Amino acid sequence: MPYASSSPMLLGVETSRSKKGIVQSAIDVKVWLVRPPSVDEARPAACAQCEAPSRQPGHRLGLWGHGSRGRWVEGPLAPDDTPAWVEVIARRYECVVCGAVMEVVPRGVIAGYRYLAGAIASALALYGSLGKKVEEVRRRTSTTATPAGFGEACRWSTVRRWVAAAVEGRLFGKARVARPTTTWSPRRRAARIASTLAACAMPSSRHLPWEAQVYVGGVQMS
């Protein structure tokens, strides 16, 4: 399956070569797919590399439109959705000051990850807090069928990698997940992460089921 990823390079300013970074828009994936934003609508307020403003009265634009790029993402597009595999057209911009190239993506799309932030968060809730079997977690998160003939210990190790990445701060770093003890099982660690993300969900989502709050919190903390 096609998959494109970009890694942010946000340390130092080098004008001799192009830098790339991912900038999340406030627009969610579903709205973005229905009506992708125009170049002006998606333009970031400032460069992610050197923080030069994109617009200043009496000056030329600081971030020029630099085309677009398709990014394939997977997972439920909303808390109650079935998993989908869709292409998101990311807007690209180049900074006239430092030469950095940025991709603006919908909220919840994570640099270097095929799965949406909400999908990963929900998977951790299912695996850790709700104790679901790995095959069910995969069925509710991925469009790829569970391979036949595999025991649970060998099936879809992706969810365990997500647990490790979240504990190490490489996923949901904004949430400041408390580091669990080394004796905790992956499921117990996943439950701690899911509870943290639910607590981070916006107040307007408090009426939603707990699992949906985890999804919302994951999107916010991505």
C-alpha positions as CSV (number, residue, x, y, z in Angstrom):
1,M,0.0,0.0,0.0
2,P,1.2,3.5,-0.8
3,Y,2.5,5.4,2.2
4,A,4.4,8.7,2.4
5,S,5.9,10.0,5.6
6,S,7.9,13.1,6.6
7,S,9.9,13.7,9.7
8,P,10.1,17.2,11.2
9,M,13.6,18.8,11.2
10,L,13.2,21.6,13.7
11,L,16.6,22.1,15.2
12,G,18.8,24.9,13.9
13,V,18.5,27.0,10.9
14,E,20.4,26.0,7.8
15,T,19.8,28.0,4.6
16,S,22.0,25.7,2.5
17,R,19.5,22.9,2.2
18,S,15.8,22.4,2.4
19,K,14.2,21.2,5.7
20,K,10.9,19.5,6.0
21,G,8.3,19.5,8.8
22,I,4.7,18.5,9.5
23,V,2.3,21.2,10.7
24,Q,-1.2,20.1,11.8
25,S,-4.2,22.2,10.8
26,A,-7.1,22.8,13.1
27,I,-9.3,21.1,10.5
28,D,-10.1,17.4,11.2
29,V,-9.7,14.6,8.6
30,K,-13.3,14.2,7.7
31,V,-13.9,17.9,6.9
32,W,-10.5,18.0,5.0
33,L,-11.6,15.1,2.8
34,V,-14.9,16.7,1.9
35,R,-13.4,20.1,1.2
36,P,-9.6,20.4,1.2
37,P,-8.6,23.9,2.3
38,S,-7.2,26.4,-0.2
39,V,-3.6,27.5,-0.2
40,D,-4.6,30.6,1.8
41,E,-6.8,28.7,4.3
42,A,-4.2,26.2,5.1
43,R,-1.2,28.5,5.2
44,P,0.5,28.3,8.7
45,A,0.8,31.5,10.8
46,A,4.6,31.1,11.0
47,C,7.4,28.9,9.8
48,A,7.8,25.8,11.9
49,Q,11.6,26.1,11.5
50,C,12.6,29.7,12.0
51,E,9.2,31.1,13.3
52,A,9.2,33.9,10.7
53,P,5.5,35.1,10.3
54,S,3.7,34.1,7.1
55,R,2.0,37.5,6.8
56,Q,3.2,40.9,7.8
57,P,1.4,44.2,6.7
58,G,3.4,45.8,3.9
59,H,5.6,42.8,3.3
60,R,5.4,39.9,0.9
61,L,4.2,36.5,2.0
62,G,6.7,34.7,4.2
63,L,5.4,31.2,3.3
64,W,4.8,30.4,-0.4
65,G,2.6,27.6,-1.6
66,H,4.8,24.8,-2.7
67,G,2.3,22.3,-4.3
68,S,0.7,19.4,-2.6
69,R,1.4,15.8,-1.7
70,G,-0.8,12.8,-1.1
71,R,-0.5,11.1,2.3
72,W,-2.3,7.8,2.9
73,V,-3.7,7.3,6.4
74,E,-5.7,4.5,8.0
75,G,-8.1,4.0,10.9
76,P,-11.5,5.2,12.0
77,L,-12.0,8.8,10.9
78,A,-14.2,9.4,14.0
79,P,-14.8,7.5,17.2
80,D,-17.7,5.3,16.0
81,D,-16.5,4.8,12.4
82,T,-15.2,1.6,10.8
83,P,-11.5,1.7,9.7
84,A,-10.9,3.4,6.4
85,W,-7.8,3.7,4.1
86,V,-7.9,7.2,2.6
87,E,-5.6,9.6,0.8
88,V,-5.2,13.1,2.3
89,I,-3.8,15.8,0.1
90,A,-1.4,17.8,2.2
91,R,-0.6,21.4,1.4
92,R,3.1,22.2,1.1
93,Y,4.8,25.6,1.8
94,E,8.3,27.0,1.5
95,C,9.7,29.6,3.9
96,V,11.3,32.5,2.0
97,V,13.5,33.2,5.0
98,C,15.1,29.9,5.9
99,G,14.1,27.7,3.0
100,A,12.2,25.1,5.2
101,V,9.5,23.1,3.4
102,M,6.4,22.3,5.5
103,E,3.5,20.0,4.9
104,V,0.2,21.0,6.4
105,V,-2.0,18.1,7.3
106,P,-5.4,17.6,9.0
107,R,-5.5,17.4,12.8
108,G,-4.7,13.9,14.0
109,V,-2.3,13.0,11.2
110,I,1.1,12.1,12.7
111,A,4.5,12.4,11.0
112,G,5.9,9.0,10.4
113,Y,2.7,7.1,11.2
114,R,0.3,5.6,8.8
115,Y,-2.5,5.4,11.4
116,L,-4.4,8.4,12.6
117,A,-3.8,9.6,16.2
118,G,-7.4,8.9,17.2
119,A,-7.2,5.3,15.8
120,I,-4.0,4.7,17.8
121,A,-5.6,6.1,21.0
122,S,-8.7,4.0,20.6
123,A,-6.6,0.9,20.0
124,L,-4.7,1.5,23.3
125,A,-8.0,1.8,25.1
126,L,-9.3,-1.4,23.6
127,Y,-6.1,-3.3,24.3
128,G,-5.4,-1.9,27.8
129,S,-8.5,-0.6,29.5
130,L,-11.1,-2.8,27.9
131,G,-8.9,-5.9,27.7
132,K,-9.9,-6.8,24.2
133,K,-8.1,-9.5,22.3
134,V,-5.5,-8.3,19.9
135,E,-7.4,-9.6,16.9
136,E,-10.4,-7.5,17.9
137,V,-8.2,-4.4,18.4
138,R,-6.8,-4.9,14.9
139,R,-10.3,-5.4,13.4
140,R,-11.6,-2.2,14.9
141,T,-8.4,-0.2,14.0
142,S,-7.0,-1.5,10.7
143,T,-8.4,-2.3,7.2
144,T,-6.0,-5.3,7.0
145,A,-7.4,-8.6,8.0
146,T,-5.8,-10.6,10.8
147,P,-3.4,-13.2,9.3
148,A,-4.7,-16.8,9.7
149,G,-2.8,-19.3,11.7
150,F,-1.1,-16.9,14.2
151,G,-1.4,-17.1,17.9
152,E,-2.3,-13.9,19.8
153,A,1.3,-13.4,21.0
154,C,2.5,-13.1,17.4
155,R,-0.6,-11.3,16.0
156,W,-0.3,-7.5,15.2
157,S,2.7,-6.5,17.3
158,T,2.0,-2.9,16.1
159,V,-0.2,-2.2,19.2
160,R,2.7,-3.1,21.5
161,R,5.0,-0.8,19.6
162,W,2.5,2.0,20.1
163,V,2.5,1.4,23.8
164,A,6.3,1.7,23.9
165,A,6.3,4.8,21.7
166,A,3.8,6.5,24.0
167,V,5.6,5.6,27.1
168,E,8.9,7.0,25.6
169,G,7.1,10.3,24.6
170,R,7.3,9.6,20.8
171,L,3.5,9.4,20.6
172,F,1.1,11.8,22.3
173,G,4.1,13.8,23.7
174,K,1.8,16.7,24.6
175,A,-0.1,14.6,27.1
176,R,2.9,14.0,29.4
177,V,2.0,10.4,30.1
178,A,3.3,9.3,33.4
179,R,6.0,6.7,33.0
180,P,4.7,3.4,34.3
181,T,7.0,1.0,36.3
182,T,9.1,-1.5,34.3
183,T,7.1,-4.4,35.9
184,W,3.9,-3.3,34.3
185,S,2.5,-5.4,31.4
186,P,1.9,-3.8,28.0
187,R,-1.8,-3.9,28.6
188,R,-1.5,-2.1,32.0
189,R,0.7,0.5,30.3
190,A,-1.8,0.9,27.5
191,A,-4.5,1.5,30.1
192,R,-2.5,4.2,31.8
193,I,-2.0,6.0,28.4
194,A,-5.6,5.7,27.5
195,S,-6.8,7.2,30.8
196,T,-4.3,10.1,30.4
197,L,-5.7,10.8,26.9
198,A,-9.3,10.7,28.0
199,A,-8.4,13.3,30.7
200,C,-6.9,15.5,28.0
201,A,-10.1,15.5,25.8
202,M,-11.7,18.9,25.4
203,P,-14.5,19.6,27.9
204,S,-17.1,19.7,25.0
205,S,-16.6,16.0,24.6
206,R,-17.4,15.0,28.2
207,H,-20.8,13.8,27.2
208,L,-19.3,11.2,24.8
209,P,-18.7,7.6,25.9
210,W,-15.3,7.1,27.6
211,E,-13.7,5.4,24.6
212,A,-14.7,8.3,22.3
213,Q,-13.1,10.7,24.8
214,V,-9.9,8.7,24.5
215,Y,-10.1,9.1,20.7
216,V,-10.6,12.9,21.0
217,G,-7.8,13.2,23.5
218,G,-5.5,11.3,21.2
219,V,-6.2,13.7,18.4
220,Q,-5.7,16.7,20.6
221,M,-2.4,15.4,22.0
222,S,-0.9,14.3,18.7
